[in-house]
Amino acid sequence: MLHGILHYAHYLLESTIEKNETVIDATCGNGQDTLFLSNVVGKNGHVLAFDIQEQAIQTTRQLMQENQKQNVSIIHDSHEHLEKYLPTKEMLVGGAVFNLGYLPRSDKTIITNANSTIMAINKILHFLKPNGLIVIVVYYGHEGGHEEKEAVLKHVMQLSQRSYHVLQYRFINQRNNPPFIIAIEKKGNGFTKRKLSF
Ligand SMILES: C[S@@+](CC[C@H](N)C(=O)[O-])C[C@H]1O[C@@H](n2cnc3c(N)ncnc32)[C@H](O)[C@@H]1O
């Protein structure tokens, strides 16, 4: 009955992102979320996929080629510089996803860190459409992970409740630092696309 973490992350994104929108994968890694977002926005939408690691860029590029995806820009830069890659300063972003931590089966010392993660969250919130979501999957079992988790939680818990809904989705009886979700919804006063399928 309960969605697993990755399934719920996709469920949330799919519930709010519309076809043709521009969306952000802030940590593309092996490209699985990039591929998912590419399918959700469709061929006239656009995915900006960021990573600082060459291996992640190569793997994501290959996955996009194998799937003949032409609506993805793979950007070898830190997500904190994301505004440089948006076509206009007035545009709205349909949604965004982060996977915090390190790239599986890769260099465990290349990890996301609190400062750039928080800066990127703030920048995306500025561009996010009303009723849009940022979904953050927090992996924190690695060295440095607890510090980032605490800093990100502290930051999002201080976001104004007049402007944002902030959700934590977490299994509380699992061992070994299981990942959890933080979802930030920018409040709006219009219609929200929601699939009431669960
Ligand atoms: C948990 S992995 C992402 C997994 C990915 N979503 C997937 O489907 O495979 C985290 C990724 O964040 C990247 N990363 C770390 N710091 C970053 C930053 N400042 N900007 C963009 N990517 C970053 C790492 O290189 C790593 O590939």
The ligand as an SDF file (V2000), in Angstrom:
LIG
                    3D

 27 29  0  0  0  0  0  0  0  0999 V2000
   22.8300   10.0530   -5.3990 C   0  0  0  0  0  0  0  0  0  0  0  0
   23.6740   10.5130   -6.8590 S   0  0  0  0  0  0  0  0  0  0  0  0
   22.3750   10.7740   -8.0270 C   0  0  0  0  0  0  0  0  0  0  0  0
   21.6920    9.5200   -8.5140 C   0  0  0  0  0  0  0  0  0  0  0  0
   20.8400    9.7350   -9.7590 C   0  0  0  0  0  0  0  0  0  0  0  0
   19.6220   10.4480   -9.5230 N   0  0  0  0  0  0  0  0  0  0  0  0
   20.5600    8.4430  -10.5250 C   0  0  0  0  0  0  0  0  0  0  0  0
   19.4320    8.2240  -10.9730 O   0  0  0  0  0  0  0  0  0  0  0  0
   21.4960    7.6900  -10.6910 O   0  0  0  0  0  0  0  0  0  0  0  0
   24.2070   12.1440   -6.4910 C   0  0  0  0  0  0  0  0  0  0  0  0
   24.8960   12.8300   -7.6480 C   0  0  0  0  0  0  0  0  0  0  0  0
   25.0490   14.2120   -7.3200 O   0  0  0  0  0  0  0  0  0  0  0  0
   26.2040   14.6860   -7.9540 C   0  0  0  0  0  0  0  0  0  0  0  0
   26.5870   15.9730   -7.3490 N   0  0  0  0  0  0  0  0  0  0  0  0
   27.2820   16.2050   -6.2050 C   0  0  0  0  0  0  0  0  0  0  0  0
   27.3710   17.5340   -5.9920 N   0  0  0  0  0  0  0  0  0  0  0  0
   26.7420   18.1420   -7.0130 C   0  0  0  0  0  0  0  0  0  0  0  0
   26.5050   19.5060   -7.3710 C   0  0  0  0  0  0  0  0  0  0  0  0
   26.9450   20.5100   -6.5850 N   0  0  0  0  0  0  0  0  0  0  0  0
   25.8250   19.7930   -8.4990 N   0  0  0  0  0  0  0  0  0  0  0  0
   25.3500   18.7750   -9.2950 C   0  0  0  0  0  0  0  0  0  0  0  0
   25.5460   17.4590   -9.0180 N   0  0  0  0  0  0  0  0  0  0  0  0
   26.2230   17.1530   -7.8930 C   0  0  0  0  0  0  0  0  0  0  0  0
   27.2020   13.5450   -7.7530 C   0  0  0  0  0  0  0  0  0  0  0  0
   28.2530   13.6270   -8.6810 O   0  0  0  0  0  0  0  0  0  0  0  0
   26.2960   12.3220   -7.9660 C   0  0  0  0  0  0  0  0  0  0  0  0
   26.3500   11.8680   -9.2880 O   0  0  0  0  0  0  0  0  0  0  0  0
  1  2  1  0
  2  3  1  0
  2 10  1  0
  3  4  1  0
  4  5  1  0
  5  6  1  0
  5  7  1  0
  7  8  2  0
  7  9  1  0
 10 11  1  0
 11 12  1  0
 11 26  1  0
 12 13  1  0
 13 14  1  0
 13 24  1  0
 14 15  1  0
 14 23  1  0
 15 16  2  0
 16 17  1  0
 17 18  1  0
 17 23  2  0
 18 19  1  0
 18 20  2  0
 20 21  1  0
 21 22  2  0
 22 23  1  0
 24 25  1  0
 24 26  1  0
 26 27  1  0
M  CHG  2   2   1   9  -1
M  END
$$$$
